[in-house]
């Protein structure tokens, strides 16, 4: 028997793992980061293979681990955890300092950061386990670290709620004429009240500009 819920009882912290490639930074929110050896001090980081940071670490062989404080807000974890570096530069508008490896060290809402030089990597199916020798480590604050359990109990529900709100109020674009349906405005001329999600508009509704039906609309990211 494999009851996967049992694996949820393993304990972790929560971290922002960053790397870089040709001067471009990327990073993601990680739980599977751990010390594997004391001499030399060595850190293991498990990174999903389709993650952009995975490609950066595999190529440049450096990564940094910023340790989140228990006061880290949901928005910070949403930013690093739910957005993809394939679609946007996640490192802009973040508070950081540049480490000796060139990686971004997140300074706001983090206790400290550890930089590593990759000394080995292991294929683990969906993820690669990167082993990194510690080349720098510094503390930014004496606050307590955020645990994965605290994240699941206190922060994850907030993130889920804000994500579902975001989905409900998603804008849709007419692929024929580029008209944007904005749920906050509705389409009062056609009897669609402000605050009506696109999904709740009747199928008889048509684009107010070019008159095509709902099937010609796509969500705007
Ligand atoms: Fe249209």
Boltz pocket constraint, residues with backbone or C-beta under 6 A from the ligand:
constraints:
  - pocket:
      binder: B
      contacts: [[A, 174], [A, 175], [A, 176], [A, 177], [A, 178], [A, 179], [A, 207], [A, 208], [A, 209], [A, 210], [A, 211], [A, 212]]
      max_distance: 6.0
